Amino acid sequence: MNKGELIKQMADGAGITLKDAESALKAALDGIKKALKKNDKVTLVGFGTFSVSKRKARMGRNPRTGEALKIKARNIPKFSAGRELKDAVN
C-alpha cells in the first residue's frame, strides 16, 4: 500500500473527502516528526510507539577502497509495534 492508497482508505473509512483525509494524514505525520525532533515518544496504544534512538560514533570501511572512515553519532527514528498490531499481523 502506498500513501495514495492509504489516503483513499482513510477517506472511505471515515466518510470524508480525499483532500480532508490527506490533510489529516499530513497533520498526524507532522505531529509525530515534531515530537521525535524534541526527543519525545509518541505512543498510539495498541498500534505502537515511535521513539528516537541514539547511535554512537563508530569506525566503518569504504567497501570500494577498504579505507577506514569515522561515522558520526546520530539520532535515528525507531518504531516498536504494539500488541494489537502484532496480533493482527499473525
C-alpha positions as CSV (number, residue, x, y, z in Angstrom):
1,M,0.0,0.0,0.0
2,N,1.3,3.4,-0.9
3,K,0.4,6.9,0.5
4,G,-2.3,7.5,-2.1
5,E,-4.0,4.2,-1.3
6,L,-3.8,4.8,2.4
7,I,-5.4,8.3,1.9
8,K,-8.2,6.7,-0.1
9,Q,-8.8,4.0,2.5
10,M,-8.9,6.7,5.3
11,A,-11.4,8.8,3.3
12,D,-13.6,5.8,2.6
13,G,-13.4,4.5,6.2
14,A,-14.1,7.9,7.8
15,G,-16.6,9.1,5.2
16,I,-14.6,12.3,4.4
17,T,-13.1,13.7,1.2
18,L,-9.8,12.7,-0.2
19,K,-8.5,16.2,0.5
20,D,-9.5,16.1,4.1
21,A,-8.0,12.6,4.6
22,E,-4.7,13.8,3.0
23,S,-4.7,16.8,5.4
24,A,-5.4,14.6,8.4
25,L,-2.6,12.2,7.4
26,K,-0.2,15.0,6.8
27,A,-1.0,16.6,10.2
28,A,-0.6,13.3,12.0
29,L,2.8,12.6,10.4
30,D,4.0,16.2,11.0
31,G,3.0,15.9,14.7
32,I,5.0,12.6,15.0
33,K,8.0,14.3,13.3
34,K,7.9,17.3,15.6
35,A,7.6,15.1,18.7
36,L,10.6,13.0,17.7
37,K,12.6,16.0,16.9
38,K,12.2,17.1,20.5
39,N,13.2,13.5,21.6
40,D,9.6,12.8,22.8
41,K,8.0,9.4,22.4
42,V,4.7,9.0,20.6
43,T,2.6,6.1,21.8
44,L,-0.5,5.0,20.0
45,V,-2.0,2.4,22.3
46,G,-2.5,-0.9,20.5
47,F,-0.6,0.3,17.4
48,G,2.9,1.1,18.6
49,T,5.5,3.6,19.9
50,F,7.6,5.9,17.9
51,S,10.9,7.0,19.6
52,V,14.4,8.2,19.0
53,S,17.4,6.1,19.4
54,K,20.9,7.4,19.7
55,R,23.5,5.7,17.5
56,K,27.1,6.1,18.8
57,A,30.0,7.2,16.6
58,R,31.9,4.3,15.1
59,M,34.5,3.3,12.6
60,G,33.5,1.9,9.3
61,R,35.0,0.9,6.0
62,N,34.5,2.2,2.5
63,P,33.5,-1.1,0.7
64,R,35.1,0.1,-2.6
65,T,38.5,1.1,-1.3
66,G,38.7,-0.6,2.1
67,E,39.7,2.8,3.6
68,A,38.7,3.3,7.3
69,L,36.0,6.0,7.9
70,K,34.7,7.7,11.0
71,I,30.9,7.6,11.1
72,K,29.4,10.4,13.2
73,A,27.0,9.8,16.1
74,R,23.4,10.5,15.2
75,N,19.8,10.1,16.2
76,I,17.6,7.6,14.3
77,P,13.8,7.1,14.5
78,K,12.6,3.8,15.9
79,F,9.2,2.1,15.9
80,S,8.1,-0.7,18.3
81,A,4.8,-2.4,17.3
82,G,2.1,-2.7,19.9
83,R,0.4,-6.0,20.9
84,E,-2.8,-5.4,18.8
85,L,-0.7,-4.7,15.7
86,K,1.4,-7.8,16.3
87,D,-1.7,-9.9,16.8
88,A,-3.4,-8.5,13.7
89,V,-0.4,-9.5,11.5
90,N,-0.2,-13.1,12.8
